[in-house]
Amino acid sequence: MTQELKQTPLYQEYVDAGAKIVEFGGWAMPVQFSSIKEEHNAVRSKVGLFDVSHMGEILIEGAQALELVQYVLSNDTDLLTDDKAQYTCLCNEQGGVIDDLVAYKLSDQKVLLVVNAANTEKDFNWIVEHTSQFDAKVTNVSSEYGQLAIQGPEARKIVQDNVDVDVTEMGMFEFKQNVNLFGKNVILSQSGYTGEDGFEVYCASEDVVALWQSFLQLDVTPCGLGARDTLRLEAGLPLHGQDLSEDITPYEGGVAFAAKPLIEADFIGKSVLKDHKENGAPRRTVGLRMIDKGIPRTGYPILDTEGNEIGIVTSGTQSPSTGHAIGLGLIQRDAFEMGKEVIVQVRKRQVKAQIVKKNQIEK
């Protein structure tokens, strides 16, 4: 199995550590090193380290690089600076999310887009299709980068102790270029996918093994995709392919902050997103906390208390932090009411749940 899948430079590290390896987006990735619960709790209480080198990197450069970036992305790229990145969406003409990603302005003529692993080729091709009217070049540079995420309440101190810059005041999505970390040159971004404090480290692909090993010498817990998923779900963060898709707009998917349809500049999907902002989207994403026993799984129907189908579960799990079953769901706008009781069809059983805020679903 693994020989047919793409491997990050850290693949042998997984094997040597005895990690359980699975297929994810065409890559051989560790789902866990010890246990999902142990790794999850390490990130919540101390610090954990993730290999995210499978993520894609697309470089847009040239005299009109920023204009092209604005045309294909939903956020206001005028807000990008050389030390402040931006969460944004690549949308189709219907406003659906082709991918959600982070944009880094490396200079006035160079922007790095960090995209989801399974979507890299699709995203690259989509952007290339829209370059003809812009003086800009698009390059898939994914093979040149390694990427790590160090996350948890102790992450900032560990990073600070091993870099040559001050990171104590770095805020969300702030980043620094040309940082020396364990003797390697990296881009350091205050970001992550866990709901905890932490950093994402972008480095040359040939340096990622040394950085991984250096972090693990500091009593940092290696973590796999399993904990990454439970952590992001507890924090109410969406996963593309489930909570976001080409049929779900940023307003429906709960990431409206990543869409700025009132700016003057045009971008793909703008008219639909403008309508959603001004008149409301037909659906909205909600947090689900189960009242009865049962775990909501992707694709399970959501009903109102009268038995009418009002939506669908997009993600679900049992929270390692609390033991509660939690999820995210996409429901009809008219059916939304915070605190409302709904029903999740868990196989043949109808299980009660409550609508809660996405970022408070585990509490």
N, C-alpha and C positions, 0 to 999 in steps of 0.2 A: 504493500500500500504506500508506504512512505517514499519509496524510490520514485514513484510516479508523481509525487507532489512536490511543489516548490519548498525549498528549505531556507530558513534564515541562516546567517552565519553562526547562530547559536544552537543549531540543531544538535550538534554533538554534545553540547553542554546538557541538553535535555536528556539525551540518551545516558550519559555518564551519571546523571543525577537520579536516574530511574523514574523519570516523569512519565505519566500516561499521555501518549501522543495521539491526537485525533486529526482528522481533516477539517480545515476551516478556510473557506473561501479559496480553495485550491492549494492551501499550504498545510504542511505538517507542523502542528502547533501543540504545545503542552496544555492539556485541559487542567492538570493539577500536578504538583510535585509531591505534596504530602496528602492533604485533603482540602477540598474546597472550603469547608468551614474553618479549618485552621488558618489557611491563607487569607480568607476574608477577615477573620478576627485580627490577624496580624496587621493588616492595613488599617483597620478601624482603631486599634489600640497602640500600634507602634509604627512599623514601616514595612512595606513590601515592594518588590521589584518585578516589573513585567517586561518581557521582550515584546515590543510592538514593531519590530523591524519588517514585518509583513505589510505594514501600511504603505500606501503608494505615495510617491512624491513627483509632482509635475511642476516643471519650471517654465514660467512664462517670462520672456525677456525681449526688450526692444524699445524703440521710441514710444510706441503706443501700448506697451504692456499693461499699464494701469487701465487704459480704456477698454482693452479686451477683457481684462479681469472683471471690470464693472459690468460689461455687457452679458457675461455668462453667469455672474453670481448675483444673489438676491439682496445682499447687504449693501450698505453705503461704503464703497471702498475709499471714498475721500477721508474716512476716519482711520484708515490704515496709516501707521507710521513705522519708522525703522526700529521701533522698540515696543510696538503694540500690535499684536495679531488680532484676528477676527474670526469668530465662528460664523459660518455662512452656508448657503445652500446653492447647489447647481440645479437649476429648475428647467423643466421642459415648457413648451408653449402653454400648456394647461396649468402651469404652476406646480405640478407634481415634482417631488424631490428625486432627482436622478441620483444625488448623493449629498450628504452633509459633510462638511470639511472645515479645515482651518487654513486661513490665508496669512502668509508672512511676507511683508514687504521688506525685501533685503536691501533694495535701493530704489531710486525713482524709475529705473528701467528693469527691475527684476523682482518677480513675485514667486514665492514657493507655495504651492498648494499641497496640503497633506490630506490625502483621500483614503477612503476605506479600501482595504486590500482587495476584496472581491470585485470592486468597481473600477480599479485603476485603468484597465484597458478601455472600458466603456467611457469613462470620464475623459480620458485622453482623446479618444476618437471624437467625442462630442465637441470638445473645445476646438480641436483642429478643424472640424467642419465649419466653425464660425470665425476663422481667422482671416478670411480673404480680404475683408475690408479694413484690416488693422495691420500696421507695421509692427509685427510681433512674431516671435518664434516660440513654439511650444515643444518641450522635450520631456519625455518620460525619463526621469533620473532616479527612479526607485532603486535600481541596483547599486547606486553610488552611496546610498544612505543606510545606516543602521539607526534604530530608535529604541530607547529604553524609557520606561515610566517609573519613577520612584515616588511612591504615594504613602501618605500616612502622617500622623502628628509629629513624627520625628524626622520626616523627610527633609524639611528645610535646614535643620541643624546639620544633618549629615552632608548635605550638599554644600552648605556654607563652609564647613570645615575642610572642604576639598576643592574649592574653586578660588580663582584669583580676583573675584569681583564681589561686591556686596549684594547679597540676594535677600537680606532681611526684610526689605520693604517692597519687594516685587509683588505686584498685584496680579489678579487673574488675567491671563493672556498677555501679560508683559513678557518680553523676551530680550535676550542679549546674544549678540553674535561674538564670535572669536573669544569664547570663554575657555580657560584652561581648566579642565577637570581631570584629575589623576594624570596630568601630563598630556592629555589629548585635547585637541581643538574641537569645540562643540558649539552648537546653538543650544541655549538653555531657555526653555519656555515654562512659565508658571501656569501649568495646565495639567489636565488629566481627565480620567473617565471614571472616577470612583466616588466623588463627593467629598473627598478628603483634600487637605493641603498636599502639594507636591509639585513635581517638575517632570517635564518630558525633555529628553536629551536627544538631539540629532547629531549624529557623528558620521565620519567616514565609515563605510561598511567594514573596512579592515580593522577598525578600532573598537568595534562593539564588543568583541569577546573580552578584550582586556578591561573595558569599562565594567562589564557584567561581573567579571571575577573580582575586580577591585571593590565594587559595592558589596558583594557577598562576603568579603572578608570583614565587613563591619557589622556583622550580625543582622543583616537585612534578609528578610524571608523571600525566596523566589516564589512567584505566583503565576498561575496559569489562567487560561481563558474562563474557567469555571468561576473563580472568584471575581474576575473582571466583570462577568455578567451579573452576578448577584450584587456586587457593589454598585454598579451603574443603575441597576433596577431599584435598589433601595433609595438611591438619590434621585430617582425619577428621570434619568437620562435616557434618551431614545436610542434604539439600535436600528440602523438602516437595514431594510429588508423585512422588518417587522413593524416597528412603530413609525417609520418613515418609508415611503416608497414613491415610485413614479405616479401612483394614484392618490397620494396623500400630500397635501400642500403644507408649507410651514405653519400656516394658521391652524390647520386641522391637526397637525402632528405635535403641537405644543411648543414649537420653536419660532413663534411669531417675531421674537426679537431679532431673528436672523433675516428678516425681510423688511426692506425699506421702500415700499412702492410709491411713496410720496416724493421721493427725490426727483430732481429734474432729469437726470440721466435715464436713458432707456435701458432695460435689460430683459432677457428672455423670461416670459411668464409674468411680466409686470402688471398687465391689465387685469389678469385674474386675481393676483394678490392684492391689487388696489381695491377690487370689488370685495374681497374677503375682509380687508381691513375696514372698509367703510360700511359694509352691509352685514358682516358676519359670515363666517364659513358655515357650510351646511352640517359639518361634523366637528367634534372637538375631542381631544385626548383627555382622559381623566385617570386619576389614580384609583386603584381598587384595593380595598382591604377586606379580606374574607371574614365574615361573621361566623358562618358554619365551617365545618371541616371540609377541606377540599382545596386543591391547588389549581388556580386558573392557568390554562395553557394557551399558547398561541392558536388562534382560530376558534376557540370556544365561543358560542353565542352569548350575548348579554341580553337579558330580558327585563322588562319592567315588572312590577309586582302583579300585574294583570296578565302576564304571559306573552306580551307583545315583544317581538324582537326589536331591540333598539340599537344594537351595535355588536362589536366583536372584540375579544381579548387579543391584544397585539403582543404582549409579553407577560410572563408570570413565573413565579417561583415561590419557594418558602424562604423567608428572610432568615439568614443565619444569625443576625443580630438579635432578633426578637422571637423567632419561631413562628411568627404569623405568616400566613399565605398572603402574598401581595401580587399586584399586577398593574398593567397599564391597559386601557381599553379605548377604542374609538367608538363614540356614540353619536347619535343624532343630536344636533344642537338643541332642539326643542325638548329633548328628554333630560337635559342636564339640570341638576340642582345639587349644590354642594351638601354633603351629608345624607343624600338620598339613598334609600335602600333599593338595591337591584338584585337580580338573580343571574348567576352564571350557570350555564348548562354544562356541568362537569360529567361528561359521558352521559349516563342515563339518569344522573341525579341533578336536581335543581338546588343550587347552593346559594345561600344569602351572602351578599357583599354590600359594602358601603362605598359610595363615591367620596374620595378624599383628595386633598391637594397632592399633586405628583411628587413634590419634594418633601412630603411628610408621610409617605405611604407606609414606612416601616414603623412609625411611632404609635 
